[in-house]
Amino acid sequence: MALPLDSRQLRAFANLAQTGSFTETARQLHLSQSAISYSIKALEEEVRCRLVDRMGKSVTLTLAGEQLLAHTNRILGEMELARERLAELGKWGHGRLRIGASPTACQYLLPTVLREFKDSFPQCLIQIEPGDTAEVVEFLHNQRIDMALALEPRREQRLEFRPLFTDELKFLVSPVHPWAKKGTVERAEIVTQRFILYAKKSYLWDMIQEYFRQEQMVLPTSIELGNIEAIKELVKLGLGISILAPWVAERELAEGALVALPLGKRKLRRRWGILLRKDQRLTLAQETFVGLCQAAAENLHIPVPDAKTTKRTG
C-alpha cells in the first residue's frame, strides 16, 4: 500500500503552481527557496514523475503536474473545511448530542425536553435514535449514541442508570366498559377480555406477560400495535382494553375518554431513567439534557424515585 502524500509538500506544490516562482512561493510560505525546491523534488520522487518544468526563473506544470494539481486542490479544500468544522465545534453551544429513546419517550417526554434544550444550545446538532430498551442498550455499547432515555434494563452491568421516575401500569378501558361503570376489575373476567397491547419483543410486552404468568393467567391478545396513540383510540372505541401507564393518557383520563383501573393487589411498576456508559464524562450539553429530563419527569406529576429505596423492576 502506497504511503499518503505529505500535506506540506502538496501545499508547497499548489502554491508554486499558482505563483510560477520558487522565490515567491518561499516568500508566501515563510520558507527558504531551497526548502521549497527540496519539497517539490521529494514530491516528484514520491509520485515517480516530473511535475514541473523549470524555465529560467519561472515554473510551468507538466501534464502530470496538472493532474496532480486538480487532486491537490480538492485535498487541501477538504482539509480546510475539516479545520473550519472542528473550529465551529469548539465554539459555545456547538457540538452534537446523540440520544437513544424508546418510542414512548420520543412521543411524550422528548418534545418538551428538546424545546428547552434548543433554547440553551441552539447550534447543537441533535440526533435521535428511536428503539426499545434492548436496542438503545446495544446502541450505547456500539457508541452509536451518547446516552439513552429508556426503561431500566435487566442484568446490565456495563452501563450506568440514573433514575428519573417510576410509573405503574394499569388497565385502560372505555368509560362504557362494565369495569369502568363498577369502578372495579373482576379478576375472573380478565382472561375473557379482548386486549390491545403494545408490540411484542418490547420490554412492556415482556413485563405484562411475566406479571400475568405469575397470576397464572394468559392474556388473550386480539390486537398488537406499535403506536400508543392508536392503542388509546381503539380502546376509546370499545374495541378492547389495554395496559399502559396512566401518564401517557393523562389528557384522555382528565376528559373522561378513558378510565384507569389497577391490575390487581400486586403493582406492576417500571423505572425510567438515563442510560450512560460507565465512567463516561459528560459535556455541558449532556449534563443540561439530563437536568431537563429530570424537570420533565417532575412536570408529569410522577415522583422522582430515591435510587437507594426504589426496587428495580423490569
GUMAR-85639 format. One record per residue (C-alpha): x, y, z; chain; residue number from 1. Coordinates in nm, 4 decimals, always signed. Layout:
BEGIN
<r px="X" py="Y" pz="Z" chain="A" resi="NUM"/>
...
***
This chain:
BEGIN
<r px="+0.0000" py="+0.0000" pz="+0.0000" chain="A" resi="1"/>
<r px="+0.1363" py="+0.3410" pz="-0.1016" chain="A" resi="2"/>
<r px="+0.2057" py="+0.5901" pz="+0.1737" chain="A" resi="3"/>
<r px="-0.0088" py="+0.9074" pz="+0.1819" chain="A" resi="4"/>
<r px="+0.1406" py="+1.2185" pz="+0.0291" chain="A" resi="5"/>
<r px="+0.2860" py="+1.4805" pz="+0.2610" chain="A" resi="6"/>
<r px="+0.0361" py="+1.7666" pz="+0.3018" chain="A" resi="7"/>
<r px="+0.3173" py="+2.0207" pz="+0.3410" chain="A" resi="8"/>
<r px="+0.4650" py="+1.9148" pz="+0.0087" chain="A" resi="9"/>
<r px="+0.1215" py="+1.9354" pz="-0.1546" chain="A" resi="10"/>
<r px="+0.0675" py="+2.2844" pz="-0.0155" chain="A" resi="11"/>
<r px="+0.4061" py="+2.3973" pz="-0.1493" chain="A" resi="12"/>
<r px="+0.3250" py="+2.2402" pz="-0.4871" chain="A" resi="13"/>
<r px="-0.0194" py="+2.4105" pz="-0.5066" chain="A" resi="14"/>
<r px="+0.1336" py="+2.7467" pz="-0.4174" chain="A" resi="15"/>
<r px="+0.4124" py="+2.7017" pz="-0.6704" chain="A" resi="16"/>
<r px="+0.1552" py="+2.6211" pz="-0.9411" chain="A" resi="17"/>
<r px="-0.0237" py="+2.9450" pz="-0.8574" chain="A" resi="18"/>
<r px="+0.2799" py="+3.1741" pz="-0.8404" chain="A" resi="19"/>
<r px="+0.5007" py="+3.0061" pz="-1.1032" chain="A" resi="20"/>
<r px="+0.8021" py="+3.1105" pz="-0.8953" chain="A" resi="21"/>
<r px="+1.0121" py="+2.9328" pz="-0.6315" chain="A" resi="22"/>
<r px="+1.1122" py="+3.2715" pz="-0.4884" chain="A" resi="23"/>
<r px="+0.7541" py="+3.3973" pz="-0.4467" chain="A" resi="24"/>
<r px="+0.6351" py="+3.0621" pz="-0.3091" chain="A" resi="25"/>
<r px="+0.9126" py="+3.0670" pz="-0.0494" chain="A" resi="26"/>
<r px="+0.8165" py="+3.4232" pz="+0.0484" chain="A" resi="27"/>
<r px="+0.4463" py="+3.3440" pz="+0.0873" chain="A" resi="28"/>
<r px="+0.5082" py="+3.0271" pz="+0.2883" chain="A" resi="29"/>
<r px="+0.7813" py="+3.1878" pz="+0.5003" chain="A" resi="30"/>
<r px="+1.0371" py="+2.9245" pz="+0.3960" chain="A" resi="31"/>
<r px="+1.3708" py="+2.9308" pz="+0.2185" chain="A" resi="32"/>
<r px="+1.3830" py="+2.8803" pz="-0.1574" chain="A" resi="33"/>
<r px="+1.5960" py="+2.5682" pz="-0.1069" chain="A" resi="34"/>
<r px="+1.3269" py="+2.4244" pz="+0.1242" chain="A" resi="35"/>
<r px="+1.0634" py="+2.4694" pz="-0.1478" chain="A" resi="36"/>
<r px="+1.2938" py="+2.3126" pz="-0.4081" chain="A" resi="37"/>
<r px="+1.3562" py="+2.0165" pz="-0.1775" chain="A" resi="38"/>
<r px="+0.9803" py="+1.9694" pz="-0.1148" chain="A" resi="39"/>
<r px="+0.8995" py="+1.9628" pz="-0.4868" chain="A" resi="40"/>
<r px="+1.1863" py="+1.7248" pz="-0.5602" chain="A" resi="41"/>
<r px="+1.0771" py="+1.4926" pz="-0.2800" chain="A" resi="42"/>
<r px="+0.7167" py="+1.5008" pz="-0.4077" chain="A" resi="43"/>
<r px="+0.8336" py="+1.4147" pz="-0.7614" chain="A" resi="44"/>
<r px="+1.0320" py="+1.1215" pz="-0.6238" chain="A" resi="45"/>
<r px="+0.7268" py="+1.0063" pz="-0.4277" chain="A" resi="46"/>
<r px="+0.4942" py="+1.0081" pz="-0.7307" chain="A" resi="47"/>
<r px="+0.7752" py="+0.8919" pz="-0.9611" chain="A" resi="48"/>
<r px="+0.7236" py="+1.1527" pz="-1.2303" chain="A" resi="49"/>
<r px="+0.8257" py="+1.5085" pz="-1.3140" chain="A" resi="50"/>
<r px="+0.5669" py="+1.7641" pz="-1.2038" chain="A" resi="51"/>
<r px="+0.7188" py="+2.0972" pz="-1.3100" chain="A" resi="52"/>
<r px="+0.9336" py="+2.2331" pz="-1.5886" chain="A" resi="53"/>
<r px="+1.1893" py="+2.4943" pz="-1.4836" chain="A" resi="54"/>
<r px="+1.2390" py="+2.7654" pz="-1.7434" chain="A" resi="55"/>
<r px="+1.4808" py="+3.0195" pz="-1.6039" chain="A" resi="56"/>
<r px="+1.3164" py="+3.1786" pz="-1.3017" chain="A" resi="57"/>
<r px="+0.9649" py="+3.0675" pz="-1.3997" chain="A" resi="58"/>
<r px="+0.7945" py="+2.7325" pz="-1.3474" chain="A" resi="59"/>
<r px="+0.5237" py="+2.5584" pz="-1.5512" chain="A" resi="60"/>
<r px="+0.3373" py="+2.2380" pz="-1.4770" chain="A" resi="61"/>
<r px="+0.3833" py="+1.9203" pz="-1.6760" chain="A" resi="62"/>
<r px="+0.0761" py="+1.7156" pz="-1.7772" chain="A" resi="63"/>
<r px="+0.1306" py="+1.5001" pz="-1.4680" chain="A" resi="64"/>
<r px="+0.1599" py="+1.8159" pz="-1.2585" chain="A" resi="65"/>
<r px="-0.1719" py="+1.9464" pz="-1.3932" chain="A" resi="66"/>
<r px="-0.3450" py="+1.6207" pz="-1.2994" chain="A" resi="67"/>
<r px="-0.1920" py="+1.6203" pz="-0.9520" chain="A" resi="68"/>
<r px="-0.2906" py="+1.9841" pz="-0.9014" chain="A" resi="69"/>
<r px="-0.6594" py="+1.9012" pz="-0.9533" chain="A" resi="70"/>
<r px="-0.6383" py="+1.6345" pz="-0.6816" chain="A" resi="71"/>
<r px="-0.4298" py="+1.8578" pz="-0.4569" chain="A" resi="72"/>
<r px="-0.6820" py="+2.1414" pz="-0.4672" chain="A" resi="73"/>
<r px="-0.9593" py="+1.9025" pz="-0.3611" chain="A" resi="74"/>
<r px="-0.7459" py="+1.7546" pz="-0.0828" chain="A" resi="75"/>
<r px="-0.6421" py="+2.0915" pz="+0.0558" chain="A" resi="76"/>
<r px="-1.0011" py="+2.2172" pz="+0.0276" chain="A" resi="77"/>
<r px="-1.1318" py="+1.9214" pz="+0.2310" chain="A" resi="78"/>
<r px="-0.8592" py="+1.9761" pz="+0.4901" chain="A" resi="79"/>
<r px="-0.9550" py="+2.3418" pz="+0.5234" chain="A" resi="80"/>
<r px="-1.3239" py="+2.2532" pz="+0.5521" chain="A" resi="81"/>
<r px="-1.2447" py="+1.9986" pz="+0.8228" chain="A" resi="82"/>
<r px="-1.0443" py="+2.2594" pz="+1.0127" chain="A" resi="83"/>
<r px="-1.3360" py="+2.5067" pz="+0.9928" chain="A" resi="84"/>
<r px="-1.5887" py="+2.2467" pz="+1.1084" chain="A" resi="85"/>
<r px="-1.3727" py="+2.1469" pz="+1.4039" chain="A" resi="86"/>
<r px="-1.3269" py="+2.5112" pz="+1.4967" chain="A" resi="87"/>
<r px="-1.7064" py="+2.5538" pz="+1.4933" chain="A" resi="88"/>
<r px="-1.7439" py="+2.2631" pz="+1.7353" chain="A" resi="89"/>
<r px="-1.5225" py="+2.4425" pz="+1.9810" chain="A" resi="90"/>
<r px="-1.7498" py="+2.7432" pz="+1.9955" chain="A" resi="91"/>
<r px="-2.0080" py="+2.7820" pz="+2.2742" chain="A" resi="92"/>
<r px="-2.3272" py="+2.5872" pz="+2.2080" chain="A" resi="93"/>
<r px="-2.1924" py="+2.3955" pz="+1.9087" chain="A" resi="94"/>
<r px="-2.1462" py="+2.0221" pz="+1.9086" chain="A" resi="95"/>
<r px="-2.3538" py="+1.7068" pz="+1.8748" chain="A" resi="96"/>
<r px="-2.5918" py="+1.5254" pz="+2.1069" chain="A" resi="97"/>
<r px="-2.6884" py="+1.1702" pz="+2.0116" chain="A" resi="98"/>
<r px="-2.9853" py="+1.0385" pz="+2.2077" chain="A" resi="99"/>
<r px="-3.1432" py="+0.6945" pz="+2.2089" chain="A" resi="100"/>
<r px="-3.5041" py="+0.6859" pz="+2.3246" chain="A" resi="101"/>
<r px="-3.7935" py="+0.4444" pz="+2.3443" chain="A" resi="102"/>
<r px="-4.0968" py="+0.5247" pz="+2.1271" chain="A" resi="103"/>
<r px="-4.2878" py="+0.6296" pz="+2.4411" chain="A" resi="104"/>
<r px="-4.0116" py="+0.8698" pz="+2.5438" chain="A" resi="105"/>
<r px="-3.9892" py="+1.0063" pz="+2.1879" chain="A" resi="106"/>
<r px="-4.3606" py="+1.0809" pz="+2.1847" chain="A" resi="107"/>
<r px="-4.4329" py="+1.2024" pz="+2.5374" chain="A" resi="108"/>
<r px="-4.1074" py="+1.3162" pz="+2.7008" chain="A" resi="109"/>
<r px="-3.8563" py="+1.4326" pz="+2.4407" chain="A" resi="110"/>
<r px="-4.0550" py="+1.7134" pz="+2.2716" chain="A" resi="111"/>
<r px="-4.0621" py="+1.9237" pz="+2.5893" chain="A" resi="112"/>
<r px="-3.7012" py="+1.8422" pz="+2.6776" chain="A" resi="113"/>
<r px="-3.5689" py="+1.9221" pz="+2.3298" chain="A" resi="114"/>
<r px="-3.7577" py="+2.2510" pz="+2.3091" chain="A" resi="115"/>
<r px="-3.5909" py="+2.3671" pz="+2.6301" chain="A" resi="116"/>
<r px="-3.2542" py="+2.2245" pz="+2.5248" chain="A" resi="117"/>
<r px="-3.2517" py="+2.4159" pz="+2.1939" chain="A" resi="118"/>
<r px="-3.3053" py="+2.7413" pz="+2.3840" chain="A" resi="119"/>
<r px="-2.9728" py="+2.6850" pz="+2.5624" chain="A" resi="120"/>
<r px="-2.7824" py="+2.5185" pz="+2.2760" chain="A" resi="121"/>
<r px="-2.9347" py="+2.6477" pz="+1.9515" chain="A" resi="122"/>
<r px="-2.6359" py="+2.5422" pz="+1.7385" chain="A" resi="123"/>
<r px="-2.6066" py="+2.1900" pz="+1.8797" chain="A" resi="124"/>
<r px="-2.6827" py="+1.9110" pz="+1.6317" chain="A" resi="125"/>
<r px="-2.9322" py="+1.6658" pz="+1.7867" chain="A" resi="126"/>
<r px="-2.9631" py="+1.3110" pz="+1.6598" chain="A" resi="127"/>
<r px="-3.2399" py="+1.0823" pz="+1.7894" chain="A" resi="128"/>
<r px="-3.2169" py="+0.7043" pz="+1.7554" chain="A" resi="129"/>
<r px="-3.5564" py="+0.5516" pz="+1.8440" chain="A" resi="130"/>
<r px="-3.5599" py="+0.1992" pz="+1.9817" chain="A" resi="131"/>
<r px="-3.6805" py="-0.0217" pz="+2.2620" chain="A" resi="132"/>
<r px="-3.4622" py="-0.0506" pz="+2.5720" chain="A" resi="133"/>
<r px="-3.2739" py="-0.3543" pz="+2.4425" chain="A" resi="134"/>
<r px="-3.1958" py="-0.1694" pz="+2.1195" chain="A" resi="135"/>
<r px="-3.0690" py="+0.1517" pz="+2.2790" chain="A" resi="136"/>
<r px="-2.8516" py="-0.0542" pz="+2.5146" chain="A" resi="137"/>
<r px="-2.6871" py="-0.2035" pz="+2.2065" chain="A" resi="138"/>
<r px="-2.6531" py="+0.1451" pz="+2.0552" chain="A" resi="139"/>
<r px="-2.4631" py="+0.2559" pz="+2.3672" chain="A" resi="140"/>
<r px="-2.2303" py="-0.0422" pz="+2.3586" chain="A" resi="141"/>
<r px="-2.1541" py="+0.0288" pz="+1.9923" chain="A" resi="142"/>
<r px="-2.1032" py="+0.4031" pz="+2.0705" chain="A" resi="143"/>
<r px="-2.3755" py="+0.4893" pz="+1.8229" chain="A" resi="144"/>
<r px="-2.5358" py="+0.7196" pz="+2.0817" chain="A" resi="145"/>
<r px="-2.4104" py="+0.9225" pz="+2.3796" chain="A" resi="146"/>
<r px="-2.6951" py="+0.8403" pz="+2.6202" chain="A" resi="147"/>
<r px="-3.0439" py="+0.6948" pz="+2.6241" chain="A" resi="148"/>
<r px="-3.3803" py="+0.7773" pz="+2.7785" chain="A" resi="149"/>
<r px="-3.5388" py="+0.4409" pz="+2.8465" chain="A" resi="150"/>
<r px="-3.6525" py="+0.1820" pz="+3.0985" chain="A" resi="151"/>
<r px="-3.4017" py="+0.0309" pz="+3.3375" chain="A" resi="152"/>
<r px="-3.2503" py="-0.2696" pz="+3.1600" chain="A" resi="153"/>
<r px="-3.2313" py="-0.6130" pz="+3.3147" chain="A" resi="154"/>
<r px="-2.8961" py="-0.7525" pz="+3.4223" chain="A" resi="155"/>
<r px="-2.6906" py="-0.4806" pz="+3.2551" chain="A" resi="156"/>
<r px="-2.3653" py="-0.4280" pz="+3.4435" chain="A" resi="157"/>
<r px="-2.1703" py="-0.2294" pz="+3.1852" chain="A" resi="158"/>
<r px="-2.3909" py="+0.0803" pz="+3.1931" chain="A" resi="159"/>
<r px="-2.4829" py="+0.3437" pz="+3.4486" chain="A" resi="160"/>
<r px="-2.8546" py="+0.4031" pz="+3.5121" chain="A" resi="161"/>
<r px="-2.9653" py="+0.7417" pz="+3.6503" chain="A" resi="162"/>
<r px="-3.3288" py="+0.7038" pz="+3.7641" chain="A" resi="163"/>
<r px="-3.5832" py="+0.9700" pz="+3.6714" chain="A" resi="164"/>
<r px="-3.9197" py="+0.8331" pz="+3.7813" chain="A" resi="165"/>
<r px="-4.1189" py="+0.5174" pz="+3.8498" chain="A" resi="166"/>
<r px="-4.4564" py="+0.4568" pz="+3.6910" chain="A" resi="167"/>
<r px="-4.7274" py="+0.1958" pz="+3.7367" chain="A" resi="168"/>
<r px="-4.9049" py="+0.0059" pz="+3.4611" chain="A" resi="169"/>
<r px="-5.2834" py="-0.0126" pz="+3.4770" chain="A" resi="170"/>
<r px="-5.5807" py="-0.1311" pz="+3.2760" chain="A" resi="171"/>
<r px="-5.7130" py="+0.1375" pz="+3.0434" chain="A" resi="172"/>
<r px="-6.0746" py="+0.0897" pz="+2.9437" chain="A" resi="173"/>
<r px="-6.3526" py="+0.2805" pz="+2.7713" chain="A" resi="174"/>
<r px="-6.5870" py="+0.4702" pz="+3.0059" chain="A" resi="175"/>
<r px="-6.8740" py="+0.2495" pz="+2.8862" chain="A" resi="176"/>
<r px="-6.6903" py="-0.0714" pz="+2.9777" chain="A" resi="177"/>
<r px="-6.8568" py="-0.2623" pz="+3.2663" chain="A" resi="178"/>
<r px="-6.5407" py="-0.2333" pz="+3.4758" chain="A" resi="179"/>
<r px="-6.5444" py="+0.1451" pz="+3.4367" chain="A" resi="180"/>
<r px="-6.9083" py="+0.1624" pz="+3.5431" chain="A" resi="181"/>
<r px="-6.8461" py="-0.0536" pz="+3.8518" chain="A" resi="182"/>
<r px="-6.5065" py="+0.1015" pz="+3.9272" chain="A" resi="183"/>
<r px="-6.3528" py="-0.2403" pz="+3.9905" chain="A" resi="184"/>
<r px="-6.1903" py="-0.5206" pz="+3.7907" chain="A" resi="185"/>
<r px="-6.3436" py="-0.8636" pz="+3.8115" chain="A" resi="186"/>
<r px="-6.0461" py="-1.0984" pz="+3.8291" chain="A" resi="187"/>
<r px="-6.2353" py="-1.3877" pz="+3.6713" chain="A" resi="188"/>
<r px="-6.3226" py="-1.1703" pz="+3.3722" chain="A" resi="189"/>
<r px="-5.9645" py="-1.0682" pz="+3.2861" chain="A" resi="190"/>
<r px="-5.8980" py="-1.3660" pz="+3.0576" chain="A" resi="191"/>
<r px="-6.2290" py="-1.3072" pz="+2.8749" chain="A" resi="192"/>
<r px="-6.1352" py="-0.9562" pz="+2.7581" chain="A" resi="193"/>
<r px="-6.0003" py="-0.8518" pz="+2.4183" chain="A" resi="194"/>
<r px="-5.6592" py="-0.6977" pz="+2.4806" chain="A" resi="195"/>
<r px="-5.4944" py="-0.4320" pz="+2.2656" chain="A" resi="196"/>
<r px="-5.1286" py="-0.4411" pz="+2.3680" chain="A" resi="197"/>
<r px="-4.8048" py="-0.2707" pz="+2.2721" chain="A" resi="198"/>
<r px="-4.5730" py="-0.4546" pz="+2.0321" chain="A" resi="199"/>
<r px="-4.4146" py="-0.7887" pz="+2.1073" chain="A" resi="200"/>
<r px="-4.0371" py="-0.8006" pz="+2.1677" chain="A" resi="201"/>
<r px="-4.0655" py="-0.4826" pz="+2.3771" chain="A" resi="202"/>
<r px="-3.9920" py="-0.4543" pz="+2.7491" chain="A" resi="203"/>
<r px="-4.3522" py="-0.3502" pz="+2.8058" chain="A" resi="204"/>
<r px="-4.4846" py="-0.6683" pz="+2.6434" chain="A" resi="205"/>
<r px="-4.2433" py="-0.8879" pz="+2.8393" chain="A" resi="206"/>
<r px="-4.3303" py="-0.7224" pz="+3.1705" chain="A" resi="207"/>
<r px="-4.7043" py="-0.7635" pz="+3.1161" chain="A" resi="208"/>
<r px="-4.6727" py="-1.1281" pz="+3.0139" chain="A" resi="209"/>
<r px="-4.4486" py="-1.2075" pz="+3.3122" chain="A" resi="210"/>
<r px="-4.6861" py="-1.0320" pz="+3.5526" chain="A" resi="211"/>
<r px="-4.9855" py="-1.2373" pz="+3.4401" chain="A" resi="212"/>
<r px="-4.7855" py="-1.5600" pz="+3.4248" chain="A" resi="213"/>
<r px="-4.7272" py="-1.5117" pz="+3.7968" chain="A" resi="214"/>
<r px="-5.1027" py="-1.4598" pz="+3.8303" chain="A" resi="215"/>
<r px="-5.1471" py="-1.7884" pz="+3.6421" chain="A" resi="216"/>
<r px="-5.3215" py="-1.6159" pz="+3.3528" chain="A" resi="217"/>
<r px="-5.2654" py="-1.5971" pz="+2.9783" chain="A" resi="218"/>
<r px="-5.3953" py="-1.2772" pz="+2.8219" chain="A" resi="219"/>
<r px="-5.5938" py="-1.3241" pz="+2.5001" chain="A" resi="220"/>
<r px="-5.4403" py="-1.0551" pz="+2.2780" chain="A" resi="221"/>
<r px="-5.6633" py="-0.9624" pz="+1.9868" chain="A" resi="222"/>
<r px="-5.4670" py="-0.6622" pz="+1.8541" chain="A" resi="223"/>
<r px="-5.0950" py="-0.5801" pz="+1.8754" chain="A" resi="224"/>
<r px="-4.9756" py="-0.2298" pz="+1.7835" chain="A" resi="225"/>
<r px="-4.6518" py="-0.0348" pz="+1.7949" chain="A" resi="226"/>
<r px="-4.8208" py="+0.3027" pz="+1.8444" chain="A" resi="227"/>
<r px="-4.9646" py="+0.4098" pz="+2.1792" chain="A" resi="228"/>
<r px="-5.1861" py="+0.6797" pz="+2.0306" chain="A" resi="229"/>
<r px="-5.3514" py="+0.4191" pz="+1.8079" chain="A" resi="230"/>
<r px="-5.3966" py="+0.1864" pz="+2.1052" chain="A" resi="231"/>
<r px="-5.5753" py="+0.4584" pz="+2.3014" chain="A" resi="232"/>
<r px="-5.8061" py="+0.5368" pz="+2.0097" chain="A" resi="233"/>
<r px="-5.9084" py="+0.1730" pz="+1.9726" chain="A" resi="234"/>
<r px="-5.9751" py="+0.1446" pz="+2.3456" chain="A" resi="235"/>
<r px="-6.1900" py="+0.4594" pz="+2.3339" chain="A" resi="236"/>
<r px="-6.3920" py="+0.2975" pz="+2.0566" chain="A" resi="237"/>
<r px="-6.4586" py="-0.0011" pz="+2.2816" chain="A" resi="238"/>
<r px="-6.2668" py="-0.2480" pz="+2.0635" chain="A" resi="239"/>
<r px="-6.0774" py="-0.3842" pz="+2.3605" chain="A" resi="240"/>
<r px="-5.8828" py="-0.2874" pz="+2.6721" chain="A" resi="241"/>
<r px="-5.5135" py="-0.2135" pz="+2.7157" chain="A" resi="242"/>
<r px="-5.2405" py="-0.1976" pz="+2.9786" chain="A" resi="243"/>
<r px="-5.0446" py="+0.1272" pz="+2.9832" chain="A" resi="244"/>
<r px="-4.9037" py="+0.3837" pz="+3.2251" chain="A" resi="245"/>
<r px="-5.1704" py="+0.6488" pz="+3.3030" chain="A" resi="246"/>
<r px="-4.9300" py="+0.9361" pz="+3.2329" chain="A" resi="247"/>
<r px="-4.9309" py="+0.8558" pz="+2.8600" chain="A" resi="248"/>
<r px="-5.3105" py="+0.9039" pz="+2.8636" chain="A" resi="249"/>
<r px="-5.3271" py="+1.1999" pz="+3.1022" chain="A" resi="250"/>
<r px="-5.5434" py="+1.4096" pz="+2.8699" chain="A" resi="251"/>
<r px="-5.7862" py="+1.1272" pz="+2.7901" chain="A" resi="252"/>
<r px="-5.8227" py="+1.0369" pz="+3.1561" chain="A" resi="253"/>
<r px="-5.8865" py="+1.4017" pz="+3.2510" chain="A" resi="254"/>
<r px="-6.1511" py="+1.4312" pz="+2.9801" chain="A" resi="255"/>
<r px="-6.3204" py="+1.1064" pz="+3.0840" chain="A" resi="256"/>
<r px="-6.2492" py="+0.9429" pz="+2.7460" chain="A" resi="257"/>
<r px="-6.0580" py="+0.6627" pz="+2.9224" chain="A" resi="258"/>
<r px="-6.0635" py="+0.5100" pz="+3.2690" chain="A" resi="259"/>
<r px="-5.7606" py="+0.3633" pz="+3.4514" chain="A" resi="260"/>
<r px="-5.8017" py="+0.0692" pz="+3.6884" chain="A" resi="261"/>
<r px="-5.5377" py="-0.1254" pz="+3.8890" chain="A" resi="262"/>
<r px="-5.4185" py="-0.4613" pz="+3.7611" chain="A" resi="263"/>
<r px="-5.4660" py="-0.6237" pz="+4.0995" chain="A" resi="264"/>
<r px="-5.3280" py="-0.6294" pz="+4.4501" chain="A" resi="265"/>
<r px="-4.9731" py="-0.6554" pz="+4.3150" chain="A" resi="266"/>
<r px="-4.8388" py="-0.3461" pz="+4.1427" chain="A" resi="267"/>
<r px="-4.6577" py="-0.3595" pz="+3.8108" chain="A" resi="268"/>
<r px="-4.4046" py="-0.0778" pz="+3.8171" chain="A" resi="269"/>
<r px="-4.1240" py="+0.0331" pz="+3.5851" chain="A" resi="270"/>
<r px="-3.8241" py="+0.2609" pz="+3.6362" chain="A" resi="271"/>
<r px="-3.7378" py="+0.5186" pz="+3.3731" chain="A" resi="272"/>
<r px="-3.4026" py="+0.6883" pz="+3.3578" chain="A" resi="273"/>
<r px="-3.0931" py="+0.7942" pz="+3.1669" chain="A" resi="274"/>
<r px="-2.8538" py="+0.5246" pz="+3.0489" chain="A" resi="275"/>
<r px="-2.4834" py="+0.6092" pz="+3.0145" chain="A" resi="276"/>
<r px="-2.1607" py="+0.4241" pz="+2.9620" chain="A" resi="277"/>
<r px="-1.9847" py="+0.3741" pz="+3.2945" chain="A" resi="278"/>
<r px="-1.7178" py="+0.6333" pz="+3.3740" chain="A" resi="279"/>
<r px="-1.8466" py="+0.8494" pz="+3.0869" chain="A" resi="280"/>
<r px="-1.7506" py="+1.2142" pz="+3.1270" chain="A" resi="281"/>
<r px="-2.0478" py="+1.4293" pz="+3.0325" chain="A" resi="282"/>
<r px="-2.0218" py="+1.7535" pz="+2.8385" chain="A" resi="283"/>
<r px="-2.2134" py="+2.0617" pz="+2.9480" chain="A" resi="284"/>
<r px="-2.4760" py="+1.9911" pz="+2.6807" chain="A" resi="285"/>
<r px="-2.5204" py="+1.6339" pz="+2.8023" chain="A" resi="286"/>
<r px="-2.5489" py="+1.7420" pz="+3.1662" chain="A" resi="287"/>
<r px="-2.8083" py="+2.0000" pz="+3.0622" chain="A" resi="288"/>
<r px="-3.0080" py="+1.7343" pz="+2.8796" chain="A" resi="289"/>
<r px="-3.0119" py="+1.5114" pz="+3.1891" chain="A" resi="290"/>
<r px="-3.1299" py="+1.8033" pz="+3.4041" chain="A" resi="291"/>
<r px="-3.4092" py="+1.8852" pz="+3.1599" chain="A" resi="292"/>
<r px="-3.5226" py="+1.5219" pz="+3.1645" chain="A" resi="293"/>
<r px="-3.5446" py="+1.5410" pz="+3.5447" chain="A" resi="294"/>
<r px="-3.7540" py="+1.8570" pz="+3.5205" chain="A" resi="295"/>
<r px="-3.9820" py="+1.6940" pz="+3.2610" chain="A" resi="296"/>
<r px="-4.0328" py="+1.3962" pz="+3.4932" chain="A" resi="297"/>
<r px="-4.1438" py="+1.6281" pz="+3.7716" chain="A" resi="298"/>
<r px="-4.3909" py="+1.8004" pz="+3.5375" chain="A" resi="299"/>
<r px="-4.5520" py="+1.4629" pz="+3.4717" chain="A" resi="300"/>
<r px="-4.6546" py="+1.4633" pz="+3.8399" chain="A" resi="301"/>
<r px="-4.4661" py="+1.1375" pz="+3.8858" chain="A" resi="302"/>
<r px="-4.2316" py="+1.1433" pz="+4.1877" chain="A" resi="303"/>
<r px="-3.8598" py="+1.1168" pz="+4.1191" chain="A" resi="304"/>
<r px="-3.7508" py="+0.7910" pz="+4.2861" chain="A" resi="305"/>
<r px="-3.4868" py="+0.7542" pz="+4.5503" chain="A" resi="306"/>
<r px="-3.2189" py="+0.5359" pz="+4.3951" chain="A" resi="307"/>
<r px="-3.1468" py="+0.3787" pz="+4.7367" chain="A" resi="308"/>
<r px="-3.5025" py="+0.2772" pz="+4.8128" chain="A" resi="309"/>
<r px="-3.6743" py="+0.2153" pz="+4.4788" chain="A" resi="310"/>
<r px="-3.6810" py="-0.1502" pz="+4.3874" chain="A" resi="311"/>
<r px="-3.5530" py="-0.2453" pz="+4.0480" chain="A" resi="312"/>
<r px="-3.8294" py="-0.3754" pz="+3.8206" chain="A" resi="313"/>
<r px="-3.8202" py="-0.4637" pz="+3.4530" chain="A" resi="314"/>
***
